[in-house]
Structures are given as C-alpha cells and as structure tokens.
Amino acid sequence: MYKKIVVPLDGSPLAEAVLPHVESLASLEGAEVFLMMVVVKPVAEFSLAVPTMVPDVIDTLESETLTYIQSIRARLQKAGIRTSILAREGPVAETILEVCSELHADLIAMSTHGRSGVSRWLMGSVAEQISKQSSVPVLLIHPKPD
C-alpha cells in the first residue's frame, strides 16, 4: 500500500517523534523513506543589512542540514529501512507538497508541533497546511511532552 513515504524534518526532537512510527510502517510495507528538510533562507531584511554575510550563512545552513539528515538516514538504514534524503529551498508546506508530487509519494508522515494561540497565528501550522492541501494521505503524530 505504501511504497514511498515522505518525512519532513526540521531538526527538532518534536519532528523526530514521527520516526518510530515511520520505521514500523516502512518495515511492514517494505517502503522507502524519503527524509526531507526545507532550508529557509535568511529574510530579505537581513540580506540587505549584511549582504556579505548571507552566502556564509546559507552555506552553513546547507551543511548543517545535510549533516543532520544524513545522521537520521544512517539510523534508519541501520534498522534495515531503505532511505533517501532531500534538501530543498522554498516555502515549507508548498515545497513538501511539490516533493511529494515529484516522487509520486504514497504517504506524508510528520509530527505536529502543537502550537496554539498567538504562536500558531504568527508561525502558522505546516502540518495543517499539508493535511488540507495534500492529495495523498497524511499521518500526523502529536508528540507527548517530556
């Protein structure tokens, strides 16, 4: 049923809470897991204020993203899960949905961050946007606080 599972990560322990669920599902289904991160470039105001620093910041973000996502990949591969990695730039929800379309993914699996009130209004909910706009099933895990 599920052969390609896209797992968006943001580097946080909350986002990683979905991984045990993905690992079990991928093992049962023989699915390949596509770990992805969306690199968000510095805001325009920062870019204009310190233009010489921007390339260094972007290089650092890309390097840290790759190192992080490769470590997650290694963990899953050690458990016998076929895993690929992707790093893209752009608006987070839209980029995740584009990747799913390109890959012909069968499932998006991700954690919610449980924001509410003002923080949700200010930051929005990527999980909500994806669940409303996705043409494939979305598995949302709400992590329990430690």
Backbone hydrogen bonds in HBPLUS format (Angstrom, degrees):
<---DONOR---> <-ACCEPTOR-->    atom                        ^
c    i                          cat <-CA-CA->   ^        H-A-AA   ^      H-
h    n   atom  resd res      DA  || num        DHA   H-A  angle D-A-AA Bond
n    s   type  num  typ     dist DA aas  dist angle  dist       angle   num
A0032-GLU N   A0003-LYS O   2.87 MM  29  5.97 170.7  1.88 141.7 139.2     1
A0106-ASP N   A0004-LYS O   2.87 MM 102  5.37 160.3  1.91 142.7 149.3     2
A0005-ILE N   A0032-GLU O   2.93 MM  27  6.25 169.4  1.94 165.6 169.1     3
A0034-PHE N   A0005-ILE O   2.74 MM  29  5.98 169.8  1.75 163.1 164.0     4
A0006-VAL N   A0107-LEU O   2.90 MM 101  6.29 165.4  1.92 162.3 161.0     5
A0109-ALA N   A0006-VAL O   2.90 MM 103  6.24 163.8  1.93 162.1 166.7     6
A0007-VAL N   A0034-PHE O   2.85 MM  27  5.96 170.5  1.86 151.3 150.9     7
A0036-MET N   A0007-VAL O   2.99 MM  29  6.04 165.7  2.01 143.6 141.8     8
A0009-LEU N   A0036-MET O   2.78 MM  27  6.01 158.0  1.83 172.1 178.9     9
A0016-GLU N   A0012-SER O   3.19 MM   4  6.51 151.3  2.28 145.6 153.8    10
A0017-ALA N   A0014-LEU O   3.19 MM   3  5.35 153.6  2.26 102.4 110.4    11
A0019-LEU N   A0016-GLU O   2.94 MM   3  5.46 155.5  2.00 117.8 125.0    12
A0021-HIS N   A0018-VAL O   3.08 MM   3  5.47 121.2  2.44 110.5 124.7    13
A0022-VAL N   A0018-VAL O   2.99 MM   4  6.24 158.5  2.04 155.3 162.3    14
A0023-GLU N   A0019-LEU O   2.80 MM   4  5.93 161.6  1.83 156.9 161.8    15
A0024-SER N   A0020-PRO O   3.12 MM   4  6.30 161.4  2.16 142.3 146.2    16
A0025-LEU N   A0021-HIS O   2.99 MM   4  6.18 168.9  2.00 151.2 154.6    17
A0026-ALA N   A0022-VAL O   2.77 MM   4  5.82 166.4  1.78 155.0 159.2    18
A0027-SER N   A0023-GLU O   2.99 MM   4  6.07 154.1  2.06 142.8 149.9    19
A0028-LEU N   A0024-SER O   3.00 MM   4  6.23 162.1  2.03 151.0 155.5    20
A0029-GLU N   A0025-LEU O   2.92 MM   4  6.03 158.2  1.97 151.6 157.7    21
A0030-GLY N   A0026-ALA O   2.74 MM   4  5.37 127.7  2.02 139.5 150.0    22
A0031-ALA N   A0026-ALA O   3.09 MM   5  4.62 137.0  2.28 123.4 131.7    23
A0033-VAL N   A0082-ARG O   2.85 MM  49  6.23 168.0  1.86 157.1 157.8    24
A0084-SER N   A0033-VAL O   2.85 MM  51  6.30 158.2  1.90 159.6 165.8    25
A0035-LEU N   A0084-SER O   2.86 MM  49  6.20 152.5  1.93 169.9 160.6    26
A0086-LEU N   A0035-LEU O   2.84 MM  51  6.21 140.8  1.99 158.5 167.5    27
A0037-MET N   A0086-LEU O   3.04 MM  49  6.53 146.0  2.16 146.9 156.7    28
A0088-ARG N   A0037-MET O   3.01 MM  51  6.49 159.0  2.06 157.7 164.5    29
A0039-VAL N   A0088-ARG O   2.62 MM  49  5.94 157.3  1.67 166.8 169.5    30
A0046-PHE N   A0043-VAL O   3.08 MM   3  5.56 123.2  2.41 111.0 123.5    31
A0047-SER N   A0043-VAL O   3.08 MM   4  6.39 161.7  2.11 151.8 157.6    32
A0048-LEU N   A0044-ALA O   2.87 MM   4  6.08 155.0  1.93 154.6 159.8    33
A0049-ALA N   A0045-GLU O   3.03 MM   4  6.16 149.3  2.13 139.5 148.2    34
A0050-VAL N   A0046-PHE O   2.96 MM   4  6.06 163.0  1.98 159.5 161.6    35
A0053-MET N   A0050-VAL O   3.11 MM   3  5.65 148.5  2.21 116.3 125.0    36
A0057-VAL N   A0053-MET O   3.04 MM   4  6.32 157.9  2.09 155.7 162.8    37
A0058-ILE N   A0054-VAL O   2.91 MM   4  6.12 167.8  1.92 164.0 166.5    38
A0059-ASP N   A0055-PRO O   2.94 MM   4  6.09 162.2  1.97 147.7 152.7    39
A0060-THR N   A0056-ASP O   2.95 MM   4  6.12 158.2  2.00 146.6 152.6    40
A0061-LEU N   A0057-VAL O   2.91 MM   4  6.16 161.8  1.94 152.7 157.6    41
A0062-GLU N   A0058-ILE O   2.92 MM   4  6.12 165.4  1.94 154.6 158.3    42
A0063-SER N   A0059-ASP O   2.93 MM   4  6.07 158.3  1.98 147.2 153.3    43
A0064-GLU N   A0060-THR O   2.89 MM   4  6.06 167.5  1.91 155.3 158.5    44
A0065-THR N   A0061-LEU O   2.90 MM   4  5.99 156.2  1.95 147.1 154.3    45
A0066-LEU N   A0062-GLU O   3.01 MM   4  6.17 163.8  2.04 146.8 150.7    46
A0067-THR N   A0063-SER O   2.99 MM   4  6.21 164.7  2.02 151.7 155.8    47
A0068-TYR N   A0064-GLU O   2.95 MM   4  6.04 166.0  1.97 149.1 153.3    48
A0069-ILE N   A0065-THR O   2.94 MM   4  6.09 176.0  1.95 158.4 159.6    49
A0070-GLN N   A0066-LEU O   2.96 MM   4  5.98 150.8  2.05 145.7 153.6    50
A0071-SER N   A0067-THR O   3.15 MM   4  6.35 145.3  2.27 142.6 150.9    51
A0071-SER N   A0068-TYR O   3.09 MM   3  5.30 124.8  2.41  98.9 112.7    52
A0072-ILE N   A0068-TYR O   3.20 MM   4  6.62 152.1  2.28 149.4 156.8    53
A0073-ARG N   A0069-ILE O   2.97 MM   4  6.16 157.2  2.02 142.2 149.1    54
A0074-ALA N   A0070-GLN O   2.94 MM   4  6.13 157.4  1.99 145.0 150.2    55
A0075-ARG N   A0071-SER O   3.22 MM   4  6.48 154.6  2.28 141.0 146.7    56
A0076-LEU N   A0072-ILE O   3.10 MM   4  6.46 161.4  2.14 154.2 158.4    57
A0077-GLN N   A0073-ARG O   2.83 MM   4  6.05 164.0  1.86 159.1 164.2    58
A0078-LYS N   A0074-ALA O   2.93 MM   4  6.03 149.5  2.03 144.0 151.9    59
A0079-ALA N   A0076-LEU O   2.99 MM   3  5.08 130.5  2.25  96.8 110.5    60
A0081-ILE N   A0076-LEU O   3.03 MM   5  5.37 164.8  2.05 142.1 139.3    61
A0080-GLY N   A0077-GLN O   2.87 MM   3  4.89 157.6  1.92 105.2 110.6    62
A0095-THR N   A0091-PRO O   2.86 MM   4  5.81 155.6  1.92 157.6 165.2    63
A0096-ILE N   A0092-VAL O   3.01 MM   4  6.24 161.1  2.05 157.9 162.8    64
A0097-LEU N   A0093-ALA O   3.04 MM   4  6.31 164.2  2.07 154.5 158.4    65
A0098-GLU N   A0094-GLU O   2.94 MM   4  6.16 150.3  2.03 143.8 152.3    66
A0099-VAL N   A0095-THR O   3.00 MM   4  6.23 160.9  2.03 151.5 155.7    67
A0100-CYS N   A0096-ILE O   3.05 MM   4  6.32 159.4  2.09 149.5 155.0    68
A0101-SER N   A0097-LEU O   3.06 MM   4  6.27 154.0  2.13 143.9 150.5    69
A0102-GLU N   A0098-GLU O   2.90 MM   4  6.19 163.8  1.93 154.2 158.5    70
A0103-LEU N   A0099-VAL O   2.92 MM   4  6.08 158.2  1.97 153.9 159.2    71
A0104-HIS N   A0100-CYS O   2.98 MM   4  5.82 120.4  2.35 135.1 149.1    72
A0105-ALA N   A0100-CYS O   3.00 MM   5  5.01 164.4  2.03 145.2 149.4    73
A0104-HIS N   A0101-SER O   3.21 MM   3  5.06 143.0  2.36  95.9 106.6    74
A0108-ILE N   A0137-PRO O   3.04 MM  29  6.47 152.7  2.12 149.7 158.4    75
A0139-LEU N   A0108-ILE O   2.71 MM  31  6.11 163.7  1.74 163.6 169.0    76
A0110-MET N   A0139-LEU O   2.91 MM  29  6.31 164.2  1.93 173.4 178.8    77
A0141-ILE N   A0110-MET O   2.90 MM  31  6.23 154.2  1.97 144.6 152.3    78
A0112-THR N   A0141-ILE O   2.84 MM  29  6.10 151.4  1.92 151.3 153.8    79
A0121-TRP N   A0117-GLY O   3.06 MM   4  6.34 155.6  2.12 147.8 155.4    80
A0122-LEU N   A0118-VAL O   2.80 MM   4  6.03 160.3  1.84 157.7 162.5    81
A0123-MET N   A0119-SER O   2.87 MM   4  5.80 164.9  1.89 144.7 149.7    82
A0124-GLY N   A0120-ARG O   2.60 MM   4  4.83 138.7  1.76 129.5 140.4    83
A0129-GLN N   A0125-SER O   3.02 MM   4  6.32 164.7  2.04 152.2 156.0    84
A0130-ILE N   A0126-VAL O   2.90 MM   4  6.11 165.0  1.92 156.9 160.9    85
A0131-SER N   A0127-ALA O   2.89 MM   4  6.04 163.9  1.91 149.2 154.1    86
A0132-LYS N   A0128-GLU O   3.02 MM   4  6.16 147.9  2.13 147.4 155.3    87
A0133-GLN N   A0129-GLN O   3.01 MM   4  6.09 147.2  2.12 145.0 153.9    88
A0134-SER N   A0130-ILE O   2.84 MM   4  5.43 142.8  1.97 155.5 157.7    89
